[in-house]
Amino acid sequence: MATTLAKAADGTESATHAARIEHVSKSYPGPAGRQLVLDDISLDVAPGEFVTLLGASGCGKSTLLNLVAGLDRPTAGTISTDGRPALMFQEHALFPWLTAGKNIELALKLRGVPKNERRGRAEELLELVRLKGAHGKRVHELSGGMRQRVAMARALAQESKLLLMDEPFAALDAITRDVLHDELTRIWRETQLSVLFVTHNVREAVRLAQRVVLLSSRPGRIARQWTVGIPHPRRIEDTAVAELSVEITEELRGEIRRHGQH
C-alpha cells in the first residue's frame, strides 16, 4: 500500500503515518439490498502509536481491520499503510504439524530470509516473547497463552511496522490475558511498532492503548476518541484505568441504546 513520506532536516525520509484511513465505507449485498457496515471512517495511526478500536459486536471493527490488512477492499475511500501490515487473529492459526520454531521460520521463509539465518532469527523471536527453548515444541504441547506468544512471534517475523490484532486474547483466561497484556506492552515499547488492536473489552482497551477509538453500532462510524495519558506500567485494576473505563462504557452503552441493540 502507498505511504506518505516526510523529509527531515538531514534529507532522510520517514513515514508520516503507519496507517491512514480516509473516508472509508464498506457495504455488502444482502436480501434487502446493500447493507452498510462502515460509514465514512477517517483515522490515522501515527508511527509507534498504539490505538484500540472498541465497539459493540457487529459494529464493523474486524471489517475495518481486514480492510487495513488488505484482505478486503473498501466500497469507498482509501487506505494507505507504511509497508505491508502483520495480522494476528483471535485464533493462533499455527500449523499443528510444525513446531513452534518452524511456524516462525515459515514466516521468515516467505519474507525471503536465507535458510541458514532462519533458525537463529526464530530463536531470537521466541526469546523476545519469553519462550526461549521452545523452538522444538509441537503446537499441542503448548498452552493457549504460549500458542498466542508463538503467533505473536510469527507476526513479528514479518518485520512489519504495523501490527494489526483482532481480539487476540479474547479466548484466554483472565490471568493469562493479564500476563500477555504486560508482554504486548513490553514488546510494543521495545520494538516501537505501531499497533491497531480490536477489542470489545473496555478495560483491555484502556490498559493497552495510547488512544481509544469508539465505533458506533452498525453502520460503524467513529463516535468518539480518547487519549489515554495514564503512565505505564498499567494494571487492569488501577484506579485511573477503572475511572476511564467507566466513562467509555457509558458512551458505549449510549451507542448501543441509540441504535436499538441489546
C-alpha positions in Angstrom: 0.0 0.0 0.0 1.1 3.6 -0.5 3.0 5.5 2.1 3.1 9.3 2.7 6.7 10.4 3.5 8.1 13.5 5.2 11.6 14.8 4.6 13.6 15.6 7.8 16.3 18.3 8.0 19.0 15.8 7.2 17.3 14.9 4.0 16.1 11.5 5.2 12.5 10.4 4.6 10.2 8.9 7.2 6.6 7.8 7.1 4.1 10.4 8.4 1.7 7.6 9.5 1.6 3.9 10.0 -1.9 3.7 8.7 -4.2 6.3 7.1 -7.9 5.6 6.6 -9.7 8.3 4.6 -13.5 8.4 4.3 -13.7 4.7 4.1 -17.1 3.0 3.8 -17.9 -0.7 3.3 -21.1 -2.4 2.3 -22.1 -5.9 1.4 -25.0 -7.3 -0.7 -28.0 -8.5 1.4 -31.5 -9.7 0.9 -32.9 -6.2 1.3 -30.2 -4.6 -0.8 -26.7 -3.5 0.1 -26.0 -3.4 3.8 -23.8 -0.6 5.0 -21.2 -1.9 7.6 -18.8 1.0 7.8 -19.7 4.6 7.0 -17.2 7.4 6.3 -14.4 6.3 8.6 -11.3 8.6 8.8 -8.5 7.6 11.1 -4.7 8.0 11.3 -2.3 5.8 13.3 1.0 7.5 13.9 4.3 5.7 13.7 4.8 4.0 17.1 1.3 4.6 18.3 -0.9 2.0 20.0 -4.6 2.5 19.1 -7.5 0.3 20.2 -10.8 0.0 18.2 -13.7 -0.5 20.6 -17.4 -1.1 19.9 -20.3 -3.5 20.3 -20.4 -6.8 18.5 -21.2 -6.3 14.8 -20.1 -2.7 14.6 -17.5 -3.4 11.9 -14.3 -3.4 14.0 -12.9 -6.6 12.4 -14.2 -5.5 8.9 -12.1 -2.3 9.3 -9.0 -4.3 10.4 -9.4 -6.6 7.4 -9.5 -3.6 5.1 -6.4 -2.1 6.6 -4.7 -5.6 6.2 -5.6 -5.6 2.6 -7.8 -8.7 2.9 -10.7 -6.9 1.5 -11.3 -3.6 -0.4 -13.4 -0.6 0.8 -16.5 0.3 -1.1 -15.5 3.9 -0.9 -12.5 5.8 0.4 -8.8 5.0 0.6 -6.4 3.2 3.0 -2.6 3.6 3.0 -0.1 1.9 5.3 3.7 2.1 5.9 4.5 -1.2 4.2 2.6 -4.4 4.5 0.9 -4.9 7.9 1.2 -8.0 10.0 -2.1 -9.5 11.3 -2.7 -11.5 14.4 -6.2 -13.2 15.0 -8.1 -14.4 18.0 -7.2 -17.9 17.0 -3.5 -18.6 16.8 -3.7 -20.2 13.4 -0.5 -22.1 13.9 0.2 -25.1 11.6 -0.1 -28.1 14.0 2.3 -30.3 12.0 5.1 -27.8 12.5 7.0 -27.0 15.7 6.8 -23.5 17.3 10.1 -22.6 15.7 9.2 -23.9 12.3 6.0 -21.9 12.3 8.1 -18.8 12.8 10.7 -20.0 10.2 7.9 -20.3 7.6 7.1 -16.6 8.0 10.8 -15.8 7.6 11.0 -18.0 4.5 8.0 -16.2 2.9 9.8 -12.9 3.7 12.9 -14.2 1.8 15.2 -14.7 4.8 18.0 -17.1 3.8 17.7 -20.6 5.1 20.9 -20.5 7.2 19.6 -17.5 9.1 16.1 -18.6 9.9 16.7 -20.9 12.9 18.7 -18.2 14.7 16.2 -15.5 14.0 13.3 -17.7 15.1 15.0 -18.4 18.4 15.6 -14.7 18.9 11.9 -14.0 18.4 10.9 -16.8 20.7 13.2 -15.3 23.4 11.5 -11.9 22.7 8.1 -13.3 23.6 9.7 -15.2 26.6 9.5 -18.7 25.1 13.3 -19.4 25.0 13.9 -23.0 24.3 10.5 -23.7 22.8 11.7 -24.0 19.2 11.2 -27.7 19.0 7.8 -27.9 20.8 4.7 -29.0 18.9 1.6 -26.9 19.0 -0.3 -29.5 21.1 2.4 -29.2 23.7 1.8 -25.5 24.2 -0.8 -23.8 26.4 -3.3 -21.3 25.0 -1.1 -18.4 26.2 2.0 -20.0 24.8 0.4 -20.5 21.4 -0.6 -16.8 21.2 3.0 -15.9 22.1 4.2 -18.0 19.2 1.6 -16.4 16.9 2.9 -13.0 18.1 6.5 -14.0 17.3 5.4 -15.2 13.9 3.7 -11.8 13.3 6.9 -10.0 14.4 8.9 -12.2 12.0 7.3 -10.3 9.1 9.2 -7.2 10.3 6.2 -5.0 9.6 5.9 -1.6 11.0 2.2 -2.0 11.7 0.8 -4.9 13.8 -3.0 -5.5 13.4 -4.5 -7.5 16.3 -8.1 -8.8 16.1 -9.1 -9.7 19.7 -6.0 -11.9 20.2 -6.6 -12.6 23.9 -10.4 -12.9 24.0 -10.3 -16.7 24.3 -7.8 -16.8 27.2 -8.4 -16.9 30.9 -8.1 -13.7 32.9 -4.7 -14.4 34.4 -3.1 -15.5 31.1 -4.7 -12.4 29.4 -3.3 -10.2 32.1 0.2 -11.6 31.6 0.0 -11.2 27.8 -1.1 -7.6 28.2 2.2 -7.0 30.0 4.1 -8.8 27.3 2.5 -7.0 24.5 3.1 -3.6 26.1 6.8 -4.6 26.7 7.3 -5.8 23.1 5.5 -2.7 21.7 7.8 -0.4 23.6 10.9 -2.3 22.8 10.2 -2.6 19.0 8.5 0.8 18.5 5.8 -0.9 16.4 2.5 0.7 15.6 -0.4 -1.3 16.8 -4.1 -1.2 15.8 -5.9 -3.5 18.3 -9.6 -4.6 18.0 -11.4 -5.4 21.2 -14.9 -5.3 22.8 -13.3 -5.3 26.3 -13.2 -1.7 27.6 -10.7 -2.2 30.3 -8.4 -4.1 27.9 -8.6 -1.1 25.5 -7.7 1.4 28.3 -5.0 -0.7 29.8 -3.1 -1.1 26.5 -3.7 1.9 24.3 -2.4 5.4 23.9 -5.7 6.2 22.1 -9.1 4.5 22.3 -11.5 4.9 19.3 -15.1 4.0 19.8 -17.2 2.9 16.8 -20.9 3.3 16.8 -23.2 0.3 16.2 -23.8 -0.6 12.6 -23.1 1.1 10.5 -19.8 1.7 12.2 -18.8 5.4 12.5 -16.3 7.0 14.7 -18.4 8.1 17.7 -15.6 9.4 20.0 -11.9 9.1 20.7 -10.0 9.3 24.0 -6.3 10.0 24.5 -5.1 7.7 27.4 -2.5 9.6 29.4 -2.1 7.0 32.2 1.6 6.2 32.6 3.0 2.7 32.1 3.1 0.2 33.7 -0.6 0.0 33.9 -2.7 -2.6 35.7 -6.2 -3.5 34.7 -7.3 -2.9 38.3 -5.7 0.6 38.5 -8.0 3.4 39.7 -7.2 5.6 36.7 -7.9 2.6 34.3 -11.1 1.9 36.0 -12.3 5.5 36.0 -11.7 6.0 32.3 -13.2 2.6 31.6 -16.5 3.7 33.3 -16.6 6.8 31.2 -16.1 4.9 27.9 -18.5 2.2 29.0 -21.2 4.8 29.4 -20.6 6.1 25.9 -20.6 2.6 24.5 -24.0 1.8 26.3 -25.4 5.0 24.9 -24.4 4.0 21.4 -26.0 0.6 21.8 -29.2 2.2 23.1 -29.2 4.8 20.3 -29.1 2.1 17.7 -31.6 -0.2 19.3 -29.2 -3.1 20.0 -29.3 -5.2 23.2 
